[in-house]
Amino acid sequence: MQKNVLKSGLEISELGLGCMSLGTKKKHAQAIIERAIELGITYFDTADMYDKGINEKLVGEILKPYQNTHDIVIGTKVGNHLKDDGTTFWDPSKKHIKESVKQSLKNLGVDELDLYQLHGGTIDDPLDETISAFDELKKEGLIRAYGISSIRPNVINYYLEHSDIDTWMAQFNLIDNRPEDLIQAAHKKGVKVLARGPVFKGLLTASSNQVLDDKFEDGIFDYNYQDLGSTIASLKEIEHNLTALTFNYLRSQDVLGSIIAGASSVEQLEENVNNLNIDLDFNRIQAARKRVKDLHYTNHLN
Ligand SMILES: NC(=O)c1ccc[n+]([C@@H]2O[C@H](COP(=O)([O-])OP(=O)(O)OC[C@H]3O[C@@H](n4cnc5c(N)ncnc54)[C@H](OP(=O)(O)O)[C@@H]3O)[C@@H](O)[C@H]2O)c1
């Protein structure tokens, strides 16, 4: 599988495994993660808050035997402060980040985190303090690189201008094409995009009709249910394989770091990897792009 190189030199597979919905049963998670490795995936996305730390522990434990032999890269996230009562609050303080890194290192069973991402944030955060926490962790050798996961243009732009981020994670697929608003800005800074939600919860897969009814009955963004249904049908006229279409669309962006797809079964994972290997002609990608709405970020612009 192709790998893309980040500013820091980290190499990540073009398709990454989103580990958020692997669940807490080791056998199930292990089957999916080990099949992902067999299929050439080397990038795994988790976060300290997924299943209250259990996800990090599971991912770390399962990947441990492959760390040295398979160039495994793990991305995790910080910023949601877990309280004793199980609830969380947003905490981008240096104190919290520098405390949390210790727990994530322990959970993942590593001496250094590969990619440490701020898990959201607002323009009212102490932005420079947060950035300096990540810079210090890099100098201290506790993280190799850092990034931000955000869909707020004002926050993303601040990080692009004032920090040394390697990556920006956002939901990005053929329907949710809002990240196009910031792609040139990211490209100029050498920042790569981690495209989460690439199959849009299954809408851009062979199960599109079922997923449309099950998960999009209220529509989404500028689409109502009917719009979405006719757009999906229209895309299928260009290419029946919607996953190949959305993956090729993402790959055609200059800034792609990795396509972070979640999978709740080995079969879904295998289908996604197979579809990554289908190369579509650029004219068809452009034609498909013209059949979806131009979406834009509308909040948190300044
Ligand atoms: N703010 C953040 O930083 C943030 C937020 C969200 C996600 N993430 C990361 O991004 C990853 C991916 O996000 P996501 O899970 O929302 O997006 P996604 O990859 O678009 O959706 C994953 C879901 O789509 C369905 N699916 C996947 N492959 C399929 C296939 N071949 N056929 C049919 N259905 C298929 C499955 O749903 P079913 O299980 O229902 O079948 C699967 O759980 C997460 O795991 C997480 O690591 C980060």
The ligand as an ORCA input file, in Angstrom:
! r2SCAN-3c Opt
* xyz 0 1
  N     -13.061     14.403     15.978
  C     -12.319     13.384     15.642
  O     -11.121     13.424     15.777
  C     -12.965     12.150     15.077
  C     -14.361     12.082     14.952
  C     -14.907     10.943     14.381
  C     -14.075      9.923     13.954
  N     -12.721      9.990     14.093
  C     -11.829      8.894     13.624
  O     -12.118      8.605     12.277
  C     -12.444      7.216     12.146
  C     -13.456      7.027     11.032
  O     -14.604      7.790     11.324
  P     -16.070      7.223     11.178
  O     -16.095      5.878     11.830
  O     -17.025      8.258     11.630
  O     -16.208      7.196      9.622
  P     -16.440      6.184      8.446
  O     -15.176      5.465      8.177
  O     -17.048      6.978      7.360
  O     -17.562      5.208      8.986
  C     -17.272      3.987      9.572
  C     -18.560      3.190      9.567
  O     -19.045      3.083      8.225
  C     -19.562      1.806      8.003
  N     -18.704      1.140      7.006
  C     -17.351      1.190      6.860
  N     -16.962      0.448      5.818
  C     -18.088     -0.076      5.285
  C     -18.321     -0.929      4.186
  N     -17.332     -1.369      3.425
  N     -19.609     -1.263      3.909
  C     -20.634     -0.808      4.671
  N     -20.463      0.000      5.727
  C     -19.205      0.365      6.026
  C     -19.524      1.063      9.334
  O     -20.749      1.342      9.984
  P     -21.549      0.163     10.759
  O     -20.655     -0.214     11.883
  O     -22.816      0.830     11.183
  O     -21.750     -0.933      9.769
  C     -18.367      1.754     10.039
  O     -18.442      1.666     11.427
  C     -12.911      6.797     13.530
  O     -12.772      5.428     13.748
  C     -12.006      7.597     14.406
  O     -10.765      6.922     14.548
  C     -12.164     11.100     14.632
*
